[in-house]
Amino acid sequence: MQVVHTERMSGLRSILFDMDGVIVDSMRQHAECWIRVFGEYGVALSTEDIYLREGMSGIASIIDIFRTKGERIPSPGEMKILQEKKLEIFERYPVTIFPGVEGILEFLSKKGIVLGLVTGSLRRSVRYVLQENIRKRFASIITVDDIVNGKPNPEPYLKALEEVGFRNEEVLVIENAPLGIISAKAAGLRCFALETTLEAARLTDADRVFSSHKELDTYLRNEL
């Protein structure tokens, strides 16, 4: 049963952040890599094809793309090769965190808010895109390596909730993708969304949508 939350931020104890498109400005790079690799298999993709699947594990998204495009689903071995090709290309791209994110994390830490990271990426990718000083900010880091069912299943956020140790109503999620929002809401959590990759019309399941990190930062500083 979904928990209904009010807009009030009193009682907030923890914030769980998605990584790609929320903490790090990496979705364009992910899209370019997937488009390139799928192109080698004769499958044409758009950037939106990737953005709408953000949050799914790599293998799950590969299966979903081949199925949606009416193509034969490769064998598990072929899919692992495809995923590895994508990762090898991605790890040549420079990736940075969004401007303002360090300030948000520092402010929340000083307020005593426990931070968590919940990503559909591999732990390998977390180490690649986040420097250790940023990773240390998070009391809990849940990756696709840690779960059986990825987003939009609630399992990633339920596992993070268990690790941070707070009640549903004490936790907020920050997402940027429809599948991540569905995952958070299915876990009974309040969810805010950022328009970093998709417009607000694609994020209507979120409790509140912010146009930028600056707008989110201002809101948090006024409310906490």
FIMI-492715 format. One line per field, with one value per atom (N, C-alpha, C): residue number from 1; atom name; y, x, z. Coordinates in pm, 1 decimal. Each point is the difference from the previous one (the first is absolute). Example, Ala and Ser with C-alpha at 12.3 -4.5 7.8 and 13.67 -1.06 7.14 Angstrom:
BEGIN
lonu 1, 1, 1, 2, 2, 2 .
drenkol N, CA, C, N, CA, C .
v -569.0, 119.0, 120.0, 105.0, 119.0, 109.0 .
u 1319.0, -89.0, 90.0, -35.0, 82.0, -77.0 .
w 780.0, 0.0, 0.0, -72.0, 6.0, 73.0 .
// end
This chain:
BEGIN
lonu 1, 1, 1, 2, 2, 2, 3, 3, 3, 4, 4, 4, 5, 5, 5, 6, 6, 6, 7, 7, 7, 8, 8, 8, 9, 9, 9, 10, 10, 10, 11, 11, 11, 12, 12, 12, 13, 13, 13, 14, 14, 14, 15, 15, 15, 16, 16, 16, 17, 17, 17, 18, 18, 18, 19, 19, 19, 20, 20, 20, 21, 21, 21, 22, 22, 22, 23, 23, 23, 24, 24, 24, 25, 25, 25, 26, 26, 26, 27, 27, 27, 28, 28, 28, 29, 29, 29, 30, 30, 30, 31, 31, 31, 32, 32, 32, 33, 33, 33, 34, 34, 34, 35, 35, 35, 36, 36, 36, 37, 37, 37, 38, 38, 38, 39, 39, 39, 40, 40, 40, 41, 41, 41, 42, 42, 42, 43, 43, 43, 44, 44, 44, 45, 45, 45, 46, 46, 46, 47, 47, 47, 48, 48, 48, 49, 49, 49, 50, 50, 50, 51, 51, 51, 52, 52, 52, 53, 53, 53, 54, 54, 54, 55, 55, 55, 56, 56, 56, 57, 57, 57, 58, 58, 58, 59, 59, 59, 60, 60, 60, 61, 61, 61, 62, 62, 62, 63, 63, 63, 64, 64, 64, 65, 65, 65, 66, 66, 66, 67, 67, 67, 68, 68, 68, 69, 69, 69, 70, 70, 70, 71, 71, 71, 72, 72, 72, 73, 73, 73, 74, 74, 74, 75, 75, 75, 76, 76, 76, 77, 77, 77, 78, 78, 78, 79, 79, 79, 80, 80, 80, 81, 81, 81, 82, 82, 82, 83, 83, 83, 84, 84, 84, 85, 85, 85, 86, 86, 86, 87, 87, 87, 88, 88, 88, 89, 89, 89, 90, 90, 90, 91, 91, 91, 92, 92, 92, 93, 93, 93, 94, 94, 94, 95, 95, 95, 96, 96, 96, 97, 97, 97, 98, 98, 98, 99, 99, 99, 100, 100, 100, 101, 101, 101, 102, 102, 102, 103, 103, 103, 104, 104, 104, 105, 105, 105, 106, 106, 106, 107, 107, 107, 108, 108, 108, 109, 109, 109, 110, 110, 110, 111, 111, 111, 112, 112, 112, 113, 113, 113, 114, 114, 114, 115, 115, 115, 116, 116, 116, 117, 117, 117, 118, 118, 118, 119, 119, 119, 120, 120, 120, 121, 121, 121, 122, 122, 122, 123, 123, 123, 124, 124, 124, 125, 125, 125, 126, 126, 126, 127, 127, 127, 128, 128, 128, 129, 129, 129, 130, 130, 130, 131, 131, 131, 132, 132, 132, 133, 133, 133, 134, 134, 134, 135, 135, 135, 136, 136, 136, 137, 137, 137, 138, 138, 138, 139, 139, 139, 140, 140, 140, 141, 141, 141, 142, 142, 142, 143, 143, 143, 144, 144, 144, 145, 145, 145, 146, 146, 146, 147, 147, 147, 148, 148, 148, 149, 149, 149, 150, 150, 150, 151, 151, 151, 152, 152, 152, 153, 153, 153, 154, 154, 154, 155, 155, 155, 156, 156, 156, 157, 157, 157, 158, 158, 158, 159, 159, 159, 160, 160, 160, 161, 161, 161, 162, 162, 162, 163, 163, 163, 164, 164, 164, 165, 165, 165, 166, 166, 166, 167, 167, 167, 168, 168, 168, 169, 169, 169, 170, 170, 170, 171, 171, 171, 172, 172, 172, 173, 173, 173, 174, 174, 174, 175, 175, 175, 176, 176, 176, 177, 177, 177, 178, 178, 178, 179, 179, 179, 180, 180, 180, 181, 181, 181, 182, 182, 182, 183, 183, 183, 184, 184, 184, 185, 185, 185, 186, 186, 186, 187, 187, 187, 188, 188, 188, 189, 189, 189, 190, 190, 190, 191, 191, 191, 192, 192, 192, 193, 193, 193, 194, 194, 194, 195, 195, 195, 196, 196, 196, 197, 197, 197, 198, 198, 198, 199, 199, 199, 200, 200, 200, 201, 201, 201, 202, 202, 202, 203, 203, 203, 204, 204, 204, 205, 205, 205, 206, 206, 206, 207, 207, 207, 208, 208, 208, 209, 209, 209, 210, 210, 210, 211, 211, 211, 212, 212, 212, 213, 213, 213, 214, 214, 214, 215, 215, 215, 216, 216, 216, 217, 217, 217, 218, 218, 218, 219, 219, 219, 220, 220, 220, 221, 221, 221, 222, 222, 222, 223, 223, 223, 224, 224, 224 .
drenkol N, CA, C, N, CA, C, N, CA, C, N, CA, C, N, CA, C, N, CA, C, N, CA, C, N, CA, C, N, CA, C, N, CA, C, N, CA, C, N, CA, C, N, CA, C, N, CA, C, N, CA, C, N, CA, C, N, CA, C, N, CA, C, N, CA, C, N, CA, C, N, CA, C, N, CA, C, N, CA, C, N, CA, C, N, CA, C, N, CA, C, N, CA, C, N, CA, C, N, CA, C, N, CA, C, N, CA, C, N, CA, C, N, CA, C, N, CA, C, N, CA, C, N, CA, C, N, CA, C, N, CA, C, N, CA, C, N, CA, C, N, CA, C, N, CA, C, N, CA, C, N, CA, C, N, CA, C, N, CA, C, N, CA, C, N, CA, C, N, CA, C, N, CA, C, N, CA, C, N, CA, C, N, CA, C, N, CA, C, N, CA, C, N, CA, C, N, CA, C, N, CA, C, N, CA, C, N, CA, C, N, CA, C, N, CA, C, N, CA, C, N, CA, C, N, CA, C, N, CA, C, N, CA, C, N, CA, C, N, CA, C, N, CA, C, N, CA, C, N, CA, C, N, CA, C, N, CA, C, N, CA, C, N, CA, C, N, CA, C, N, CA, C, N, CA, C, N, CA, C, N, CA, C, N, CA, C, N, CA, C, N, CA, C, N, CA, C, N, CA, C, N, CA, C, N, CA, C, N, CA, C, N, CA, C, N, CA, C, N, CA, C, N, CA, C, N, CA, C, N, CA, C, N, CA, C, N, CA, C, N, CA, C, N, CA, C, N, CA, C, N, CA, C, N, CA, C, N, CA, C, N, CA, C, N, CA, C, N, CA, C, N, CA, C, N, CA, C, N, CA, C, N, CA, C, N, CA, C, N, CA, C, N, CA, C, N, CA, C, N, CA, C, N, CA, C, N, CA, C, N, CA, C, N, CA, C, N, CA, C, N, CA, C, N, CA, C, N, CA, C, N, CA, C, N, CA, C, N, CA, C, N, CA, C, N, CA, C, N, CA, C, N, CA, C, N, CA, C, N, CA, C, N, CA, C, N, CA, C, N, CA, C, N, CA, C, N, CA, C, N, CA, C, N, CA, C, N, CA, C, N, CA, C, N, CA, C, N, CA, C, N, CA, C, N, CA, C, N, CA, C, N, CA, C, N, CA, C, N, CA, C, N, CA, C, N, CA, C, N, CA, C, N, CA, C, N, CA, C, N, CA, C, N, CA, C, N, CA, C, N, CA, C, N, CA, C, N, CA, C, N, CA, C, N, CA, C, N, CA, C, N, CA, C, N, CA, C, N, CA, C, N, CA, C, N, CA, C, N, CA, C, N, CA, C, N, CA, C, N, CA, C, N, CA, C, N, CA, C, N, CA, C, N, CA, C, N, CA, C, N, CA, C, N, CA, C, N, CA, C, N, CA, C, N, CA, C, N, CA, C, N, CA, C, N, CA, C, N, CA, C, N, CA, C, N, CA, C, N, CA, C, N, CA, C, N, CA, C, N, CA, C, N, CA, C, N, CA, C, N, CA, C, N, CA, C, N, CA, C, N, CA, C, N, CA, C, N, CA, C, N, CA, C, N, CA, C, N, CA, C, N, CA, C, N, CA, C, N, CA, C, N, CA, C, N, CA, C, N, CA, C, N, CA, C, N, CA, C, N, CA, C, N, CA, C, N, CA, C, N, CA, C, N, CA, C, N, CA, C, N, CA, C, N, CA, C, N, CA, C, N, CA, C, N, CA, C, N, CA, C, N, CA, C .
v -120.1, 120.1, 124.9, 89.5, 119.0, 98.7, 52.6, 98.5, 137.4, 75.8, 133.9, 100.8, 85.6, 97.9, 141.5, 87.3, 141.2, 66.8, 126.7, 74.1, 36.1, -9.9, 42.2, -82.7, 67.7, -67.1, -29.3, 38.5, -28.5, -150.7, -45.1, -143.3, -72.8, 72.6, -64.3, -41.7, -127.0, -52.4, -45.1, -31.3, -55.4, 37.8, 21.1, 21.3, -101.0, -70.2, -99.1, 59.1, 6.5, 59.5, -107.8, 16.3, -72.7, 59.3, -71.5, 50.0, 67.5, -77.3, 55.2, 95.4, 123.1, 98.8, 75.4, -39.8, 70.9, 49.4, -90.3, 37.7, 30.5, -85.8, 18.9, 29.9, 86.6, 40.5, -99.3, -116.2, -112.6, -60.1, 44.9, -67.7, 17.5, 113.2, 18.4, -101.6, -19.6, -95.4, -143.3, -34.4, -133.8, -22.1, 100.0, -12.8, -18.3, 81.2, -10.1, -138.2, -54.1, -132.0, -110.3, 2.8, -101.3, 8.5, 120.9, 18.2, -58.1, 25.5, -50.1, -152.7, -59.8, -145.6, -69.6, 49.9, -61.4, 16.5, 110.5, 21.5, -110.3, -54.6, -110.3, -125.9, -6.3, -112.8, 33.1, 114.6, 39.8, 53.9, 42.5, 53.6, 150.2, 79.4, 146.0, 48.7, 81.7, 53.1, 151.7, 59.9, 143.6, 22.9, 122.5, 34.6, -28.0, 31.0, -22.5, -147.9, -88.2, -144.0, -36.5, 64.4, -27.9, 69.5, 127.8, 75.7, -62.8, -51.8, -57.9, -133.0, -62.2, -126.8, 20.5, 123.9, 26.0, -61.4, -62.1, -64.6, -150.9, -50.8, -144.3, -47.5, -125.3, -55.8, -8.5, -7.8, -6.0, -115.8, -118.7, -118.4, 12.2, 48.3, 15.7, 98.3, 107.8, 98.8, -56.0, -81.3, -63.7, -89.0, -83.0, -88.7, 81.3, 105.9, 81.0, 69.6, 47.4, 68.8, -97.1, -115.7, -96.6, -44.4, -22.2, -43.3, 109.5, 124.2, 112.0, 26.5, -19.4, 25.4, -119.9, -105.6, -116.5, -83.3, 8.2, -73.8, -124.4, -93.5, -120.0, 40.1, -55.7, 28.2, -85.7, 60.7, -75.7, -97.9, -91.1, -93.5, 76.0, -57.8, 66.7, 36.5, -88.2, 28.3, 119.2, 7.3, 113.1, 130.3, -5.7, 121.6, 48.5, -91.9, 38.7, 68.6, -51.9, 61.8, 140.6, 13.2, 130.6, 98.6, -45.2, 86.8, 40.7, -94.0, 29.7, 100.4, -13.5, 96.8, 139.9, 7.0, 130.0, 60.0, -81.4, 48.8, 46.7, -74.0, 37.7, 135.3, 23.1, 129.4, 109.6, -27.0, 99.8, 44.8, -93.5, 32.2, 77.4, 36.0, 91.9, 143.9, 16.3, 132.6, 68.5, 129.6, 74.9, 23.2, -24.2, 19.3, 83.4, 101.1, 85.4, 5.8, 36.4, 19.0, 133.2, 11.8, 124.0, 114.9, 120.4, 117.3, 13.1, 27.9, 19.1, -123.8, -117.8, -123.8, -9.3, 34.5, -7.4, 89.2, 118.1, 90.9, -57.0, -65.9, -63.1, -109.6, -85.9, -111.4, 49.9, 103.6, 55.9, 61.3, 74.1, 61.2, -107.2, -104.6, -105.4, -73.9, -24.8, -68.8, 82.5, 130.0, 88.1, 5.9, -23.3, -3.1, -135.5, -93.7, -131.8, -93.0, 33.6, -86.2, -113.7, -123.0, -115.9, -17.8, -11.9, -5.1, -142.4, -33.2, -128.9, 18.4, -98.7, 1.8, -129.2, 13.2, -116.9, 10.0, -87.1, 11.4, -131.5, 10.7, -116.2, -36.3, 75.2, -28.0, -105.2, -55.0, -94.0, 74.7, -71.6, 61.5, 49.2, -72.3, 41.3, 141.2, 29.9, 131.3, 107.5, -36.5, 96.2, 43.6, -96.2, 33.0, 85.1, -22.4, 75.8, 145.9, 23.4, 136.1, 83.4, -63.5, 75.3, -11.8, 112.2, -0.7, -45.8, -50.0, -57.6, 99.6, 127.9, 98.3, 18.8, -25.2, 6.9, -130.2, -113.8, -129.5, -7.3, 59.9, -5.8, 74.3, 86.1, 73.8, -92.3, -114.8, -86.5, -115.0, -5.6, -106.8, -132.9, 4.7, -120.2, 22.6, -98.4, 4.2, -131.7, 8.1, -118.4, 5.8, -104.2, -9.6, -121.7, -17.9, -115.2, -130.5, 9.0, -118.9, -49.3, 87.1, -30.7, -51.1, -5.0, -35.6, -103.2, -57.3, -96.0, 71.3, 85.6, 69.6, 149.9, 52.7, 142.0, 86.2, 131.1, 93.6, -38.3, 5.7, 65.7, -83.6, -119.2, -76.9, 79.7, -9.7, 77.3, -52.3, -117.0, -63.2, 91.3, 76.2, 84.6, 98.4, 64.5, 98.4, -66.9, -115.2, -72.0, -43.6, -41.6, -40.1, 120.4, 113.3, 121.9, 43.4, -9.8, 36.3, -84.9, -127.9, -90.5, 39.4, 38.9, 34.6, 130.4, 100.8, 126.2, -9.2, -90.6, -30.2, 96.4, 69.3, 93.5, -45.8, 58.8, -30.3, 69.3, -53.2, 54.8, 150.5, 44.6, 140.6, 91.9, -58.9, 78.3, 9.5, -57.2, -11.9, 64.7, 67.1, 63.8, -53.4, -17.7, -43.0, 115.5, 14.2, 95.4, -79.9, 11.7, -76.7, 95.1, -56.8, 78.2, -81.1, -124.6, -88.2, -69.4, -22.4, -62.5, -132.8, -88.3, -130.9, 11.5, 95.1, 22.6, 53.2, 90.2, 54.1, -111.8, -84.8, -113.2, -89.2, -28.0, -83.7, 60.6, 129.8, 67.9, 1.0, 31.0, 6.3, -138.8, -101.6, -136.7, -44.3, 61.4, -29.2, 82.1, 81.3, 80.1, 126.8, 51.8, 116.9, 123.9, 113.7, 126.3, 20.9, 56.0, 12.7, 135.6, 70.8, 121.8, -35.4, 78.4, -27.4, 125.5, -21.0, 106.6, -13.2, 112.8, 0.0, 6.5, -91.9, 3.6, -69.8, -97.9, -73.6, -0.6, 6.0, -3.3, 116.2, 45.1, 112.1, -45.3, 97.6, -27.0, -89.0, 11.3, -80.5, -149.5, -37.1, -141.1, -43.9, 94.2, -26.8, 19.8, -15.9, 36.3, -89.7, -116.4, -85.4, 50.1, 93.4, 55.8, 91.6, 15.3, 88.4, 146.9, 26.7, 137.8, -7.6, 90.7, 2.2, 132.8, -7.8, 119.0, 14.8, 121.2, 25.3, -8.2, 12.5, 2.0, -36.3, -29.5, -25.0, 126.3, 114.4, 126.4, 17.0, -31.0, 11.6, -98.7, -123.1, -99.4, 47.2, 51.9, 46.9, 108.9, 96.1, 109.7, -54.0, -93.8, -59.5, -68.8, -80.5, -74.5, 95.7, 103.2, 94.8, 79.1, 22.3, 72.3, -88.5, -130.6, -90.8, -77.2, -9.5, -79.9, 87.0 .
u 84.1, -84.1, 87.5, -23.7, 82.7, -25.8, 108.5, -10.3, -22.0, -93.4, -27.2, 71.4, 79.9, 77.0, -50.7, 15.8, -29.2, 128.7, -8.9, 116.9, 93.2, -45.4, 81.9, 127.0, 111.2, 129.3, 40.3, -83.9, 33.0, 2.8, 95.2, 12.4, 84.2, 52.6, 83.9, 132.5, 37.8, 122.8, 101.3, -48.7, 88.8, -47.1, 95.8, -30.0, 78.4, -70.3, 60.5, 5.7, 118.7, 21.2, 23.2, -63.9, 44.0, 135.7, 77.1, 133.3, 4.0, -17.3, 9.8, -115.8, 34.0, -104.2, -46.1, 49.9, -33.8, 127.4, 92.0, 128.0, 101.7, 6.8, 97.7, -69.3, 63.5, -52.0, 51.9, -64.8, 53.8, -97.1, -123.6, -98.2, 25.3, 52.5, 33.0, 106.9, 98.7, 106.4, -53.3, -86.2, -60.6, -76.9, -78.5, -81.9, 87.1, 103.6, 87.9, 64.9, 40.1, 64.6, -97.5, -120.8, -99.9, -38.0, -19.7, -36.8, 108.7, 122.9, 112.3, 6.2, -13.0, 11.5, -118.2, -121.3, -116.9, 5.8, 60.7, 13.8, 82.0, 95.8, 80.9, -84.4, -113.9, -92.8, -114.7, 8.8, -102.3, -126.5, 9.1, -116.0, 19.4, -87.8, 9.5, -75.3, 66.2, -60.6, 7.1, -92.8, 4.2, 47.1, 37.6, 38.4, -115.0, -122.8, -116.3, -19.8, 33.6, -8.4, 80.4, 113.5, 87.0, -51.4, -36.4, -44.6, -123.3, -91.4, -121.9, 25.5, 113.4, 35.1, 99.3, 33.9, 98.3, -45.7, 93.5, -31.0, -5.2, -34.8, 1.9, 144.8, 21.7, 134.2, 38.2, 131.4, 46.4, -59.7, -0.1, -51.4, -150.7, -73.3, -145.5, -33.5, 77.3, -26.9, 34.8, 105.0, 36.1, -114.5, -51.4, -111.5, -121.1, -31.3, -117.5, 12.5, 118.5, 19.8, -16.2, 65.1, -12.4, -145.5, -68.8, -139.4, -87.3, 16.9, -81.2, 22.7, 123.5, 32.9, -32.6, -57.2, -38.1, 116.7, 111.8, 119.8, 16.2, 80.0, 31.3, 77.8, -39.7, 72.2, 126.5, 116.5, 124.8, 11.0, 92.5, 26.9, 60.8, -5.4, 62.1, 145.7, 74.2, 139.6, 16.5, -85.8, 5.5, -33.8, -96.7, -39.8, 111.4, 72.0, 112.4, 108.2, 23.8, 98.4, -45.2, -129.1, -54.7, 15.2, -35.1, 11.4, 144.5, 93.3, 141.0, 52.0, -44.3, 38.4, -45.9, -125.1, -54.2, 81.0, 32.6, 75.9, 139.0, 63.9, 134.2, -1.5, -103.1, -11.4, -31.4, -96.0, -41.1, 117.5, 86.7, 110.4, 112.6, -19.8, 92.6, -51.7, -126.4, -61.9, 30.5, 27.5, 8.7, -141.3, -18.1, -130.6, 21.5, -83.1, 12.4, -132.5, 8.3, -123.9, -61.2, -130.5, -68.7, 46.8, 10.5, 29.9, -104.7, 46.9, -90.4, -25.1, 33.4, -27.8, 83.1, 129.0, 83.8, -55.1, -48.4, -57.5, -125.6, -84.5, -121.7, 35.6, 94.7, 38.6, 62.0, 83.3, 62.8, -104.6, -93.9, -106.8, -81.3, -39.8, -81.4, 76.1, 128.5, 81.3, 7.7, 18.5, 7.2, -132.5, -109.0, -132.6, -28.6, 93.0, -19.0, -85.2, -21.8, -77.8, 89.2, -43.4, 76.1, -21.9, 108.8, -6.9, 19.5, -75.5, 13.8, 3.9, 57.9, 8.4, -63.3, -93.4, -70.0, 6.3, 79.3, 25.6, -20.9, -40.7, -11.7, 132.3, 104.8, 132.5, 71.8, 105.5, 86.2, 85.1, 43.2, 89.2, 128.2, 42.6, 115.9, -18.5, -120.7, -26.9, -6.2, -50.1, -1.7, 141.9, 91.3, 140.2, 60.9, -45.1, 55.1, -46.5, -128.0, -53.1, 4.4, 14.2, -0.8, 134.3, 60.5, 123.1, -29.9, 102.3, -18.6, -59.1, 39.4, -52.2, -150.8, -53.6, -144.4, -64.3, 58.7, -55.3, -11.6, 95.3, -0.6, -118.3, -61.5, -116.9, -119.5, -1.1, -117.7, 16.1, -92.3, 1.1, -39.4, -77.6, -44.7, 15.6, 58.8, 9.9, -54.9, -112.9, -63.8, 19.3, 62.9, 22.5, -74.1, 5.5, -64.9, 65.4, 124.6, 68.0, -61.1, -76.6, -49.4, -143.4, -65.3, -142.1, -29.2, -118.5, -44.7, -85.5, -91.4, -94.4, 29.5, 39.3, 31.1, -123.3, 21.8, -108.3, -67.1, -133.7, -98.4, -48.4, 55.5, -33.9, 42.0, -73.6, 36.5, 121.6, 52.0, 107.4, 119.7, 52.2, 116.0, -26.4, -116.7, -29.5, -37.5, -61.3, -29.4, 129.7, 98.1, 128.5, 71.6, -4.4, 60.9, -69.8, -131.5, -78.7, 41.9, 20.2, 44.2, 138.8, 87.8, 136.6, 7.6, -78.0, 5.4, -77.3, -96.4, -65.7, -108.2, -63.7, -106.0, -134.7, -107.1, -134.3, -24.1, -94.5, -30.8, -22.2, -77.6, -36.8, 116.5, 113.2, 117.8, 101.2, -34.7, 94.5, -56.9, 87.5, -34.1, 93.1, -52.4, 79.2, 11.8, 119.0, 20.2, 31.5, -84.8, 13.3, -3.6, 19.6, -14.0, -63.6, -41.0, -49.6, -129.2, -90.3, -129.3, 11.4, 90.6, 10.1, 51.4, 87.7, 48.1, -109.2, -81.0, -112.0, -97.9, -31.6, -90.9, 56.6, 130.2, 66.0, -13.2, 28.2, -7.1, -141.9, -96.4, -138.9, -51.6, 42.5, -41.4, 58.4, 110.7, 60.1, -64.5, -99.6, -70.5, 71.7, 83.3, 81.2, -44.3, 15.8, -22.0, 113.7, -29.3, 101.8, -9.1, 112.0, 13.8, 77.8, -21.2, 68.1, 65.3, 109.2, 72.4, -16.4, -16.2, -13.6, 137.3, 87.6, 133.2, 3.0, -87.4, 0.4, -135.7, -105.9, -134.9, -81.9, -96.0, -83.2, -99.7, -56.5, -90.2, -117.3, -46.0, -113.8, 28.7, 128.1, 39.7, 20.3, -11.5, 34.7, -118.6, -119.6, -120.4, -28.6, 63.7, -20.8, 74.7, 91.2, 74.2, -89.6, 33.3, -77.0, 25.9, 118.8, 36.1, 111.8, -2.5, 101.8, 74.7, 132.6, 85.1, 69.7, 10.9, 58.5, 151.6, 59.8, 146.2, 45.9, 128.9, 59.0, -6.0, 15.0, -6.0, -137.2, -105.3, -134.6, -20.6, 51.7, -9.0, 78.6, 118.9, 83.6, -71.0, -57.7, -71.4, -115.7, -74.4, -113.7, 45.7, 104.4, 47.4, 48.8, 72.2, 52.4, -112.6, -108.2, -113.6, -83.5, -2.8, -90.5, 63.4, 132.4, 65.8, 62.2 .
w 0.0, 0.0, 0.0, -92.6, -13.2, 112.5, 55.5, 106.3, -62.5, 52.5, -51.1, 89.5, -61.0, 75.0, -28.9, 97.1, -22.1, -46.6, -34.8, -45.6, 115.6, 124.3, 113.3, 6.5, 32.4, 7.5, 144.4, 95.3, 139.0, 20.5, 79.3, 25.4, -102.2, -99.6, -100.4, 62.0, -18.5, 58.0, -105.4, -119.6, -101.7, -139.6, -90.2, -141.6, -81.5, -88.0, -88.6, -140.8, -56.2, -131.7, -105.1, -115.4, -118.5, -38.5, -82.4, -34.1, -136.7, -106.8, -134.9, -27.3, -36.6, -26.5, 123.1, 116.7, 124.4, 68.4, 28.5, 58.7, -109.4, -100.7, -107.7, -132.6, -77.2, -130.5, -103.5, -6.1, -77.3, -100.5, -2.7, -83.6, -149.4, -40.5, -141.6, -41.8, 87.0, -30.0, -5.0, 96.2, -0.7, -130.5, -39.4, -121.1, -123.5, -12.4, -116.0, -8.9, 115.5, 2.1, -39.2, 57.1, -35.3, -148.2, -49.7, -140.9, -91.3, 34.2, -79.8, 1.0, 118.4, 10.9, -67.0, 22.5, -64.1, -151.2, -45.0, -143.0, -66.0, 74.0, -52.2, -20.1, 68.2, -13.7, -95.2, -66.0, -95.2, 62.4, 125.7, 70.8, 19.6, -59.4, 10.2, 123.2, 81.0, 122.2, 1.8, 72.7, 25.6, 143.2, 28.8, 137.3, 96.0, -43.0, 86.5, 30.0, -93.9, 25.8, 124.2, 16.1, 114.6, 125.9, -12.6, 117.4, 65.1, -81.2, 55.1, 70.2, -27.2, 66.3, 112.6, 27.1, 105.1, 132.2, 68.5, 127.5, -11.4, -117.8, -20.8, 0.4, 38.9, -10.1, -147.2, -26.0, -138.1, -77.2, 61.1, -68.5, -23.1, 100.5, -14.7, -111.5, -10.1, -104.7, -137.9, -7.9, -127.3, -49.0, 91.3, -35.0, -44.3, 76.1, -28.9, -135.5, -30.8, -128.1, -116.9, 6.4, -109.6, -17.2, 112.6, -6.7, -60.4, 46.8, -48.3, -148.4, -44.6, -140.7, -88.9, 59.0, -78.9, -47.4, 72.2, -37.6, 87.3, -49.7, 77.6, 124.7, 113.8, 123.9, 1.9, 14.1, -2.7, 117.4, -11.4, 108.9, 117.9, 120.8, 115.9, -25.0, -67.0, -29.3, -92.6, -102.2, -93.2, 70.8, 89.9, 72.1, 92.2, 62.4, 85.1, -82.5, -122.1, -88.6, -39.3, -33.9, -37.1, 115.8, 121.0, 117.7, 25.4, -14.8, 23.0, -102.6, -125.4, -103.6, 38.7, 47.1, 39.3, 114.7, 99.6, 115.3, -40.2, -87.5, -45.4, -69.8, -82.0, -67.5, 101.3, 91.0, 99.0, 86.3, 34.3, 90.2, -68.2, -125.4, -67.4, 4.9, 38.3, 4.2, 132.8, -4.0, 126.2, 55.0, 127.4, 63.9, 126.3, 19.3, 118.0, 75.0, 126.7, 75.5, -40.5, 17.0, -35.8, 88.5, -55.2, 82.7, 110.7, 118.9, 112.5, 82.6, -53.3, 73.9, 127.8, -9.6, 120.1, 110.1, -38.0, 98.3, 63.5, -80.4, 53.4, 98.4, -37.3, 86.8, 130.1, -10.4, 120.3, 92.7, -57.7, 80.7, 72.4, -73.7, 60.6, 109.5, -24.3, 101.4, 127.5, -14.1, 116.7, 75.0, -72.8, 61.5, 66.0, -12.7, 59.9, -83.1, -127.3, -89.0, -49.8, 19.7, -44.9, -150.2, -72.9, -145.8, -52.1, -104.4, -65.3, -150.2, -69.5, -145.1, -51.5, -93.9, -54.8, -152.0, -61.1, -143.2, -73.6, -125.3, -86.0, -65.4, 31.2, -54.1, 82.6, -57.0, 71.1, 103.1, 103.9, 98.4, -68.6, -100.7, -80.0, -55.1, -47.4, -57.4, 107.3, 119.1, 110.9, 32.2, 6.1, 29.2, -111.0, -123.6, -111.7, 1.5, 23.9, -15.8, 127.8, 117.4, 125.1, 71.7, 28.4, 78.3, 142.0, 66.3, 133.5, 98.7, -10.4, 94.7, -14.6, -121.8, -19.8, 46.1, -33.6, 42.1, 152.1, 70.1, 147.2, 61.2, -77.3, 50.7, 23.2, -69.0, 1.4, 99.0, 95.7, 99.5, -62.4, -107.7, -70.4, -149.4, -69.1, -146.0, -53.9, -68.3, -58.8, -151.2, -54.8, -143.2, -54.2, -131.0, -60.9, 46.7, 48.7, 52.3, 131.3, 66.5, 133.6, 3.9, -115.5, -2.2, -108.2, 7.2, -100.9, -104.7, 47.3, -87.8, 1.5, -116.6, -9.1, -16.4, -4.2, -26.3, -132.1, -10.0, 87.2, 118.4, 21.2, 119.1, 123.9, 110.0, 119.1, 75.0, -38.3, 78.3, 28.2, -98.1, 31.4, 113.0, -3.1, 103.9, 132.5, -5.4, 124.0, 68.1, -78.4, 56.6, 61.2, -69.9, 53.3, 128.3, 1.4, 118.1, 119.7, -25.2, 106.0, 50.8, -91.8, 39.5, 78.7, -40.4, 75.1, 130.5, 6.3, 126.3, 45.2, -94.4, 36.5, -54.1, 54.9, -48.0, -134.0, -75.8, -132.5, 3.4, 97.6, 3.8, 37.1, 41.6, 36.0, -114.3, -114.4, -111.2, -127.3, -72.4, -127.0, -108.9, -119.9, -115.1, -99.5, -60.1, -108.8, -126.0, -101.1, -124.3, -120.4, -116.9, -123.1, -112.4, 30.9, -105.3, 42.7, -95.3, 33.2, 72.3, -42.6, 64.0, 143.2, 24.1, 135.5, 90.6, -54.4, 77.3, 35.9, -97.6, 25.3, 109.4, -5.7, 100.4, 138.9, 11.3, 129.3, 55.8, -84.8, 45.6, 38.1, -74.9, 33.4, 133.2, 39.9, 130.2, 111.0, -36.7, 100.0, 39.6, -89.2, 31.4, -76.6, 62.4, -68.9, -98.7, -116.0, -104.0, -69.4, -1.7, -78.8, -126.4, -106.1, -126.2, -55.2, -72.5, -66.9, -150.9, -68.3, -146.1, -66.9, 32.4, -60.6, -135.7, -20.7, -126.2, -69.1, 76.3, -56.0, 55.5, -79.4, 42.8, 106.9, 69.6, 112.2, -39.0, -124.6, -44.3, 6.7, -1.9, 10.1, 144.3, 93.1, 139.7, 93.7, -53.7, 75.1, 119.9, 9.1, 116.8, 122.5, -19.1, 113.8, 81.5, 128.0, 87.3, -30.5, -51.0, -35.6, -103.1, -96.9, -105.0, 4.2, -8.5, 2.1, -135.1, -46.1, -131.6, 0.8, 118.4, 8.2, 140.6, 11.5, 131.5, 86.5, -64.0, 74.9, 64.7, -75.4, 55.2, 114.0, -15.1, 106.3, 123.0, -21.1, 109.4, 79.5, -69.9, 65.2, 83.2, -56.9, 70.5, 128.4, -9.0, 116.9, 108.5, -39.3, 100.0, 66.8, -71.0, 59.0, 89.7, -28.8, 69.3, 116.5, -1.6, 104.6, 107.0 .
// end
